[in-house]
Amino acid sequence: MTNASTPQGNASIPDENRGKILQRGGEELLVEKLDDRFAVNATSKQQAWDLVNKVPVQINPGAAPPQLTEFIVDPAQKDQVLNQVRSDAQVNYASHVYQVQGSPGSQLYVTNQITIQFDPAVKAETMSAIAQEFGLEQVKQIAGIPNTFVFQLTADSKENPLKITNRLISRSEILTAEPNIIVRQQAHYRPKDSLYSKQWHLNHSGGQDLATGAHVFAEQAWDITRGSRSIVVAVMDDAIDLGHPDFQGLGKVVAPRDFKGRDFNPAPEDLGEDHGTSCAGVAVAEENGFGTVGAAPGCALMPIRTTGFLDDQTIEDLFGWAVDRGASVISCSWGPSAVYYPLSLRQRAAITRAATEGRDGKGCVIVFAAGNANRPTNGTINESGWRNNAISGRTSWLGGFTVHPDVIAVSASTSLNKKAAYSNWGAEISVCAPSNNAPPGMGLPGIGYVATPPEVRTALRGLGIVTADRRGNEGYDTGDFTYGFGGTSSACPLVAGVAALVLSANPDLTAQEVRQILQQTADKIVDPDPDPQFGLRKGTYEASGRCDWFGYGKVNAAKATQAAIARRVSLTVARSLVVENSKMVMIPDNSSVGIASEIQINEFATIKDIQVTVNITHDFLGDIEVSLVSPSGSETLLQGRTLGRQTVLNRTYSLQTTPPLRRMLGQPVQGRWQLRVVDAIANDTGIINSWKLAIGV
C-alpha cells in the first residue's frame, strides 16, 4: 500500500490529481477508482433497485453499507451510466467506489458529507460564503472542536467530496477538510471451533500447555469484588444473543441498541453473527451456576450491534450512544478492513469525547483489539524475507483506532505465556491478555500451515478460550458454548472485564488512571523467542517498562483491583518544581528524527502532577508533532499534526487537557527531560522558542 507524500501544506494540487487524494487524519492518501462499480444513495432502497430497469447495471447485494446500493457496470460504460443515474430524480447522490492505491480490497465508499475545520479567526459570514461557493449546506457543529462543522453537498455542488476537500485544504481560512468515507468493519477473529474449570485464562493450577501464571488471577480479584451493576461494559460487535443464559439476571442488560436493524434488539439475525456473543461472555458472563463466567460477572452489559461498516457518523453514533447512556468501559474487538486507516477528525473527536466526557467527566475506558495479522499497529515492515510467503515488498500498516492516544490497545499472549503467533504488535500496545494461539490448519499470515517448519508448529501450541456462544447450531460450536474462541478479539474483552473490576473497586478513578493501573500492575512476560515469521525479537522490555509485543505486560486482575483500592486515598501535591529552557532551537525541516530540547532535573522526587508549557513558531504548524520524553524514556505525544495553518503554538498541556500525561504519574523526577519536535514535511520551518516543566511532588 502506498501512502501519498504530498505535504498537507502544499497549496497547489494539480487539477488532474484532486480526485485521487483523500484528506484523512492529517495525511493525504492516494486512492483509485474501481472501474466496474459505483454506489447510489436513493430516496429508498426500492428506488435504487429500480435503476436496473433503467440503465445497464447489476446489483451487488450486501456489498455496500446500508445507506448505499452498489452496482456492477461495464467499465466502458461506467461514466455514461453514472451521469445518467445522477440525473434521476429519485437519486440523492451517486459516487465512484474507491480503494487505497496498492491495497486491493480496501473499498472506500464516499458519502455526501464533508467536515471542515476553519481557522479560529474566521468569522461566521466568511464560513457561510465559502459554503455557498462550494454548494454546501451546514448539518451540524462538531462538539469539542472550535469552528468545526459537518456540511453536505447540495445540487449546487459542482465537484465530488474528494475534489472539494482538496480545494478547501489549500485555502488560508481552512485548517482541515476531509470527506466522510465508509469502510467495512472487520472482526479481528472468526473462530470455527461449560464451565469455569475449563476457563484457564481466568485462573488455573497447571496442566498440559499451561504455563505458570498465564492467567489473569481472577479469583484473587473476586475476593475484592466480582463487579458492580453500576459499572456498565459496552460491547460493540456484530450481534449479541441476549437470550443466552450467561446474560440473564436482574439489571444485567442495559441500553441495548441495534444500529444495523435500527431498533433495540441487537440479537443475531444473519449467518455468522457469532462474534459479539463470545466477546460479551469473556467480559461479563453472569455467575449463575451454569455455563461460563466473565472476568467481571457482577457488572452490567450494554450490547450494541454495529452496522458492519465504519464512517464518521457511525463512530459518532456508536460512541455517543455508549457515553450518553452511562457506559463505563467500551470493548471493541474489531477494526477497519483497510490495512492503512488514519482516523478522521470526527472519529478522533468522538473517541476523545468518550474518553474525557464519559462517566460525568471521568472518561470511559476504551479498549480495542490490536488485530490478528502479526503486523505493527503503526509502521512498515519488509514482508519478502519469509520462505513460501506470497506477500513481498514493504507494506505500511496503520490501525487507526488502535493508535488513538485514549485507546487501550490489547495484544494477545498464550497459555504458555508466549506471544500469540497472529497478534499485532507495536509501540501503541498498552497491555496484553491471554488468548489462544494460531490453531492447526490456520497457519500464519501468508503461510500455509503445512509449509510451516516443525519448530514453528511447536511454537503454535496453546489452548483456546471457553466462553458463551450463540445458542443452538448457528454459533461456532453446537450448543450454547464454544471451546476455541481466541484472537485479540478475546484478549480485548478480557481486559475490558478487568477494567470493570478496577472501576467496581474504585469508581472515582478516571479512565487514564485505570489505564495507568492496568499498565503498572501488569505481569512481565518473558518471551525471548524470535517471531517465527519475520525473525523479530520484540519480547524484551525497554527501560520504560514496555515492549512492542506485550506493552507493559499481561493484565493481572488481582494486582489491579488491589491498586484501585489503594488509590481511594488520593495523593496530595506538597510543592511544585518549575524549570524552563529558553534557548531557541531551530526545528529541522523534513526530518523523521526531529530535534530535542532538554531540561535537567537533579532532585529526587516522585511525580504527582505535571504540566508542560510549549512556545513554538512555525510557518505551518500542521507539519509538526510535539512529544515529551521522561528520564525513563517514556514518550507522550502532546501535540499531533492537527494545527493546520496556524503559526504560533503557545499552550500548556496538563493532566486534564492531555490525559496520556497521566502515565507519567509515579515516575521519578530526576534526570534528563526532553521536548521532541518532529517536522516530517518539507518546505515550512519553525523554532522552539521555549518550554517549561511544572511538576508537582
LOMI-765949 format. One record per residue (C-alpha): residue in one letter; x, y, z. Coordinates in steps of 0.2 Angstrom, whole numbers, plus 5000, padded with zeros to 4 digits. Example, Ala and Ser with C-alpha at 12.3 -4.5 7.8 and 13.67 -1.06 7.14 Angstrom:
! LOMI-765949
A506249785039
S506849955036
//
This chain:
! LOMI-765949
M500050005000
T500650174996
N500550325007
A500550494997
S501950605002
T501150764996
P501350885010
Q499650955018
G500451125017
N500651124998
A499351244992
S499351184974
I498751014970
P498650994951
D496850984945
E497150804937
N497550744955
R496150824965
G495150664963
K496550554968
I497050624985
L496050585001
Q496250705015
R496250595031
G496850625049
G498150755044
E498850645030
E498550635011
L498150455005
L498250414986
V496650324981
E496050254964
K494350214957
L493650044954
D493250034936
D491749914937
R490649984950
F489850134958
A488750174973
V487050254975
N486050334989
A484250354983
T482650404992
S482350224996
K483050054993
Q481750014981
Q482050174971
A483950114970
W483449944965
D482350004951
L483850084942
V484249904935
N482649934924
K483350104918
V485250084915
P486349934911
V486949884928
Q486849744941
I486549754959
N488049694970
P486949634985
G487649655003
A489249744997
A488949925001
P488450005018
P486550005022
Q486350185016
L487050144999
T486750014985
E488249954975
F488049924956
I489149824944
V489349904927
D490349884911
P491949984914
A491750054896
Q490050124900
K490350174918
D490550364916
Q489050374904
V487950264916
L488450364931
N487950534924
Q486350454919
V486050394936
R486450564944
S485150644934
D483750534941
A482550624952
Q482550484965
V484450484967
N485150594981
Y486950564976
A488050434967
S489850414968
H491350304962
V491950164974
Y493750194978
Q495250094986
V496850154993
Q498150144980
G499149974981
S497949904993
P496649794984
G495049754994
S495149915004
Q493549984997
L493050165002
Y491350224999
V491150414998
T489550505006
N488950675003
Q489650745019
I491250835022
T492050905038
I492851075038
Q493951155052
F494051335050
D495451445057
P494951515074
A495051695067
V493751655053
K492051745055
A490351665053
E490051765037
T491651705029
M491151525033
S489451555025
A490251625010
I491451485007
A490051355010
Q488951444997
E490451454985
F490651264985
G488751224986
L488751165004
E487451155017
Q487851155036
V487251005045
K487951025062
Q489451085073
I490750965080
A490650975099
G492351005107
I493251075092
P493151255089
N492551315072
T492251145065
F490651095056
V489950955046
F489251005028
Q488350915015
L488450934996
T486951004988
A486351014970
D487451174968
S489051074972
K490051064956
E491350934961
N491350774972
P491950774990
L493750724987
K493950864974
I493050994985
T494050955001
N495750964991
R495251134985
L494751195003
I496351125011
S497351245001
R496451405007
S497151505021
E495451505031
I495451315032
L496451215044
T495651045039
A494450975027
E494050795024
P492650695016
N491650565027
I492150395019
I491450225024
V492450065025
R491849895030
Q492149845048
Q493149685051
A493149575066
H494849535071
Y494549345073
R493149225067
P493549055076
K492748895070
D492948795085
S490448745151
L491248785163
Y492348885174
S493648745176
K494048755158
Q494248945158
W496148935161
H496349125156
L495449175172
N496349055184
H497248885183
S498348775193
G499348705179
G499148565166
Q499648525148
D500048685138
L499848795153
A501248895160
T501348955177
G500549125179
A499749135161
H498049185168
V497449345175
F497249295193
A495349325193
E495049235209
Q496049345220
A495249495212
W493549425215
D493949425234
I493949615232
T492449625220
R491549525207
G490949685199
S489549815202
R488049835192
S488350025192
I489849985181
V489249955163
V490349875150
A489849925132
V490249785119
M490149845102
D490149705089
D489149615076
A487749555087
I487449485105
D486249345109
L485349415124
G484349265127
H485949165132
P485949105150
D487549195153
F486749365151
Q485249335162
G485049425179
L484149575187
G484949735179
K486149635168
V485749715152
V485649905150
A485350015135
P485349885121
R485549955103
D485449885086
F486250015073
K486049885059
G484249845062
R483850015068
D482949955084
F483449905102
N483649715100
P485449685095
A485149495093
P486049395079
E484949395063
D486249345049
L487349185047
G489049215055
E488549345068
D489349255082
H490749355087
G489949485099
T489149355110
S490849275113
C491649435117
A490249485129
G490449325138
V492349345140
A492049515148
V490449505159
A489549325158
E488549315173
E488949205188
N487349095189
G487948915192
F487848875174
G489048885159
T490449015159
V490849165169
G491649335163
A493049425171
A491849545179
P490249445181
G489349565193
C489449715180
A488149765168
L488149735149
M487749865136
P487549765120
I487749865104
R487549795087
T488549885074
T488149905055
G489749825050
F490349975041
L491450125048
D491150305044
D491250465054
Q489350465058
T489450285063
I490850315075
E489950465082
D488350365084
L489250215092
F490250305105
G488950445108
W487650305112
A488850225125
V489350395133
D487650465134
R486850305142
G488250285155
A489550165149
S491050145160
V492050035149
I491950015130
S492549855122
C492949845103
S493549685095
W493649755078
G494549875066
P494449935048
S494649825034
A495949945026
V497749905032
Y498150095032
Y496750185040
P497050355048
L495650415059
S494650565053
L494450725063
R492750675068
Q493150495073
R494650555083
A493450685091
A492150555095
I493350445104
T494150585113
R492450645119
A492050475126
A493750465135
T493650635143
E491750675145
G491050505148
R490650455166
D490250635171
G491950695165
K493050545172
G493050465155
C492550305148
V493950165147
I494050125129
V494849955124
F495249895106
A495949735100
A497649755092
G497249645077
N497749475071
A498949495056
N500649485065
R500949665059
P501449835068
T499949935073
N500850085065
G502350055054
T503249975039
I503949805038
N504849705025
E503749555021
S504849475007
G506049385019
W504949235024
R505049075013
N503449025004
N502749195008
A501649254994
I501749435000
S503349534996
G503949704997
R503749835011
T501949875017
S501350015028
W500149975042
L499050095052
G497650035064
G496850205066
F495850165082
T497250065090
V498450215089
H497250345096
P498050405112
D496550375123
V496350195117
I497050045127
A497649935113
V497749755118
S498849615111
A498749435114
S499849305124
T499549125125
S499348985138
L501148965138
N501549145141
K502149175124
K501649295110
A500149235101
A500849205083
Y499549315075
S499549455087
N499849635080
W501249725090
G502049905091
A502350055101
E500550085104
I500149925113
S499649955131
V499449785138
C499149605133
A497949475139
P497949285137
S497049215122
N497349065110
N498749035098
A498549015079
P497648845078
P498248705067
G497748725049
M497648915051
G499548945050
L500249125049
P499849265038
G500449225021
I501049045026
G500048885024
Y500248785040
V500848635030
A502348735024
T502748795041
P504448725048
P504248605063
E505048725075
V503648855071
R502248715073
T502948695091
A502848875094
L500948875089
R500448775104
G499148845116
L497448825122
G495848915116
I494649015126
V493048945133
T491549075133
A489749105128
D489249055110
R487749095100
R486448975106
G486048815095
N486848765079
E487148945072
G488648985083
Y490448925082
D490048765091
T488448655093
G487648715109
D487748865119
F489648875122
T491248875112
Y492948805117
G494048885104
F493749065104
G495349175103
G496249305094
T496549485101
S494649485099
S494649385115
A496049475124
C495149645122
P493549605131
L494649515145
V495549675148
A493849775147
G493249655161
V494749685172
A494549875169
A492749855175
L493349765191
V494549905194
L493150035192
S492049925203
A493349935217
N493650125215
P492350215204
D493150385207
L494650335195
T494750425179
A494950325163
Q496850375162
E497050315180
V496350145175
R497450135161
Q498950185172
I498450055185
L498249915172
Q500049955165
Q500849975182
T500249815189
A500449705173
D501549545174
K503049555163
I503049405151
V504749345146
D504749285128
P506549285121
D506049185106
P506149275089
D504549295079
P504449145068
Q503849245053
F505049395052
G506349345065
L505949495075
R506449505094
K505249625102
G504849525118
T506149615129
Y505649765139
E506449935137
A506950045152
S505250125152
G504549955156
R503649915140
C503949815124
D503149805107
W502449635109
F501649645126
G501549835130
Y501849845149
G501449665151
K499949545154
V498549615164
N498449555182
A496649575189
A497149545207
K498549675207
A497549795198
T496049795209
Q497149805224
A497949955217
A496250035214
I495850015232
A497450095237
R497050245227
R495450285236
V496650395246
S497250525234
L498950595233
T499250775238
V500450885230
A501650965243
R502551085231
S503051115213
L504651115204
V504651245189
V506051235177
E506251325160
N507351305144
S507351475135
K508651435122
M507951455105
V508151295094
M507951285075
I506751135070
P507551035056
D506451035041
N505850865033
S506650755046
S505950605054
V507150615069
G506750795073
I507650895087
A507650885106
S507751025118
E508250975136
I507951015154
Q508950935168
I508250905185
N509350845199
E508050825213
F507550665220
A505650655220
T504050565213
I502950645200
K501150685207
D500650815194
I501450885178
Q501151025166
V502151065150
T502151245143
V502751255125
N503151405114
I503451375096
T503351475080
H503251385063
D502651435045
F501451285045
L501151205062
G500151065054
D501850995049
I502450965067
E502250835081
V502750885099
S503150755112
L503850745130
V505150615134
S505450575153
P507150525160
S506550345160
G506250355141
S504350365141
E503750465127
T502050555127
L501350645112
L500750825117
Q500350895100
G499950795084
R499850865066
T498150945069
L498551135069
G498451165051
R498951335045
Q499251415062
T500951485065
V501051515084
L500951375097
N500951445115
R500051315125
T500051225142
Y499751035142
S499150965158
L498350805165
Q496650875162
T496950935144
T498150795139
P497650635148
P499150525141
L500250635153
R499450535167
R500550385163
M502050485170
L501250495187
G502350395200
Q503950405189
P505550485196
V505850675193
Q507750665192
G508550655176
R508550725158
W506850785151
Q506650815133
L505450905122
R505550825105
V504850905089
V504750825073
D504450915056
A504250775043
I503650885029
A504750985018
N504651175014
D503951255030
T505151285045
G505051345063
I505851375080
I505651315098
N505651475107
S505551405125
W504751275135
K504351245154
L504051105165
A503051125181
I503050955191
G502050935207
V502950825220
//
